[in-house]
Amino acid sequence: MGSRNWSWLVVALAVAGCSKDKAEGPRASGDQGPPQGPPVEAVLTHAPQVPPATGRRAPARVQVELEVKELSLPISEGATYTFWTFGGEVPGKFIRVRQGDTVEFTLKNAPDSKMPHNIDLHAVTGPGGGAEATFVAPGMTATFNFKALNPGLYIYHCAAAPVGLHVANGMYGMILVEPPEGLPPVDREYYVMQGDFYTQGKYRDPGEQVFDFEKALDERPTYVLFNGAEGALTGDRALTAKVGEKVRLFVGNGGPNLVSSFHVIGEIFDRVYSEGGSTVQHDVATTLIPAGGAAIVEFTAEVPGTYNLVDHSIFRAFNKGAVAQLKVSGPENESLFSKGHLPAAGEQARAGSAGVPPRSAP
Amino acid sequence: MSAGRWWLWALLIPGVALAGPQRVQLGPDTYRPLFPPAPGEEVQTVAAFRLDVTPVTNAQYLAFVKEHPRWQRDQTPGVFARPGYLSHWEGPTTLGPQVEPRAPVVRISWFAARAYCQARGGRLPTEAEWELAAAASATEKDARSDPAFTRQILEWYGQPSSLPVGKVGQGRPNLYGVEDLHGLVWEWVLDFGNTNLGQDSRGGGPNAASFCGAGASATGDKRDYAAFMRVAYRSSLKANFTLGNQGFRCAADVAPQERP
């Protein structure tokens, strides 16, 4: 609850004028001049990991290389699907740059690919988001450059024909453009991306599953998944945090069809960068993430336990796979959360002195 | 004399079967392109033509490069074939034990394929000819609205090309007697750049607007995803590309006096 109290202070400051001026005044141009220093090779990560903060204070020339691979991977227990991937997994590798950076982007298409592919990065200002410049046949490579003019969290996806099929096969990922000053430090950062999948078999049918065109057209997914597979982020593969740690989730939605009502059961987001933009919303339980969109959510893990991340269009969570988990370990704090009747008044005072002050005494 | 008769004899003599193309005659007919070149041209006429029953094999192409050394992989300049041309063969004039002689030749450029067909008294099929032949199932002339037919094609397009390419002529011939149009390799067509989706399939050039209002309404069949994927694939090609899952077959004109 402590962080929630602080959040009211932030709102108060905003009303007093500080943030408001920033929002309404002229914005600094994202073009901060030519890149400085030697080229930097971007650190790319598979989900749920996130590359470290760039830590840069000047625009750089950043080299990013992604290879498209068509691979049969597990979609559920005992079931596989031939995904089309940016970097070998769904979602694609996470890219992190800084506003003002010049990104030299190379897209490779693996020689054993069946199809041509390309990439449309929503962080790009320019035709097709790079799609035209990166359209590559199997075994070929293409490079283009863009300046990251706007800060924010953006998705990228394949835009080769038929676009819907390429996206339905898992061709999406995310790129974070840090603001010049970077994001405030937190203890944990994770990368979670939702997508809907359409197979001719039923939910959890075993064996290799094949794309179902009719279901995709009718927007009737067989699976709705976080990070490309049922169970990608549950059990032993759950996200982890310790009590007291600040957690930041970069959450994207590749679609192709569904909008996500993203919620962490038992948590309240202290801060949400709605739609991945610069406006921070406070005290949100469920945030809407459009297909082809993203959000940054932040909260402090205060009570130990297992927290389920869901699309709160809830049949998707319980019947189509849209569940991930965050396991928070650490000491119980019964003043925040406990079972049964509260202890007698004398006992309660002792419990209160152990940690966070009672809510009635701000 | 029917076109089918002589090659039945050829089958009895393996050497001849490898050397001589087995062609069947198709058309004249009409073809409805996915992206009509212009309003009012939704239906194109396809004159009678002959088409190879199967894609050109490694063995057939090996015989060709022995006859035409300039198309051996160490003789062919990069403008006509990128590095990688026939790189799966053991040597410029040897297949080696890893290469199946009866599998379709791949890692072949458009220039090389065209030269082969010319040397064999033919040419590459046009996109319209190829699509006309490829629309037929074993029982139907135009099976594109048959879900089972379409599903099989889409399943193949959905799989990576990592498996070794199989031998030609192992599947079921279609209504015209043509085999392996689907499920083995991508195939060059003469005018592969004819329907260019543009590099970004969602807008742009005259044929490109597959997802925009005008273009979508002009599309022959918006749900013919298989044809759509072939067009997308062809749009990504350049004539000197030598891709690992691309082969070809030849076609030939039918002389006017022969036409039905």
Boltz contact constraints between the chains, C-beta under 6 A:
constraints:
  - contact:
      token1: [A, 70]
      token2: [B, 160]
      max_distance: 6.0
  - contact:
      token1: [A, 82]
      token2: [B, 158]
      max_distance: 6.0
  - contact:
      token1: [A, 82]
      token2: [B, 159]
      max_distance: 6.0
  - contact:
      token1: [A, 111]
      token2: [B, 244]
      max_distance: 6.0
  - contact:
      token1: [A, 112]
      token2: [B, 160]
      max_distance: 6.0
  - contact:
      token1: [A, 112]
      token2: [B, 161]
      max_distance: 6.0
  - contact:
      token1: [A, 112]
      token2: [B, 162]
      max_distance: 6.0
  - contact:
      token1: [A, 114]
      token2: [B, 157]
      max_distance: 6.0
  - contact:
      token1: [A, 114]
      token2: [B, 160]
      max_distance: 6.0
  - contact:
      token1: [A, 114]
      token2: [B, 161]
      max_distance: 6.0
  - contact:
      token1: [A, 116]
      token2: [B, 233]
      max_distance: 6.0
  - contact:
      token1: [A, 116]
      token2: [B, 236]
      max_distance: 6.0
  - contact:
      token1: [A, 128]
      token2: [B, 200]
      max_distance: 6.0
  - contact:
      token1: [A, 131]
      token2: [B, 200]
      max_distance: 6.0
  - contact:
      token1: [A, 132]
      token2: [B, 199]
      max_distance: 6.0
  - contact:
      token1: [A, 132]
      token2: [B, 200]
      max_distance: 6.0
  - contact:
      token1: [A, 135]
      token2: [B, 199]
      max_distance: 6.0
  - contact:
      token1: [A, 135]
      token2: [B, 236]
      max_distance: 6.0
  - contact:
      token1: [A, 137]
      token2: [B, 236]
      max_distance: 6.0
  - contact:
      token1: [A, 137]
      token2: [B, 237]
      max_distance: 6.0
  - contact:
      token1: [A, 137]
      token2: [B, 241]
      max_distance: 6.0
  - contact:
      token1: [A, 138]
      token2: [B, 243]
      max_distance: 6.0
  - contact:
      token1: [A, 139]
      token2: [B, 243]
      max_distance: 6.0
  - contact:
      token1: [A, 159]
      token2: [B, 200]
      max_distance: 6.0
  - contact:
      token1: [A, 160]
      token2: [B, 201]
      max_distance: 6.0
  - contact:
      token1: [A, 160]
      token2: [B, 232]
      max_distance: 6.0
  - contact:
      token1: [A, 161]
      token2: [B, 197]
      max_distance: 6.0
  - contact:
      token1: [A, 161]
      token2: [B, 201]
      max_distance: 6.0
  - contact:
      token1: [A, 161]
      token2: [B, 228]
      max_distance: 6.0
  - contact:
      token1: [A, 161]
      token2: [B, 232]
      max_distance: 6.0
  - contact:
      token1: [A, 162]
      token2: [B, 225]
      max_distance: 6.0
  - contact:
      token1: [A, 162]
      token2: [B, 228]
      max_distance: 6.0
  - contact:
      token1: [A, 210]
      token2: [B, 155]
      max_distance: 6.0
  - contact:
      token1: [A, 211]
      token2: [B, 158]
      max_distance: 6.0
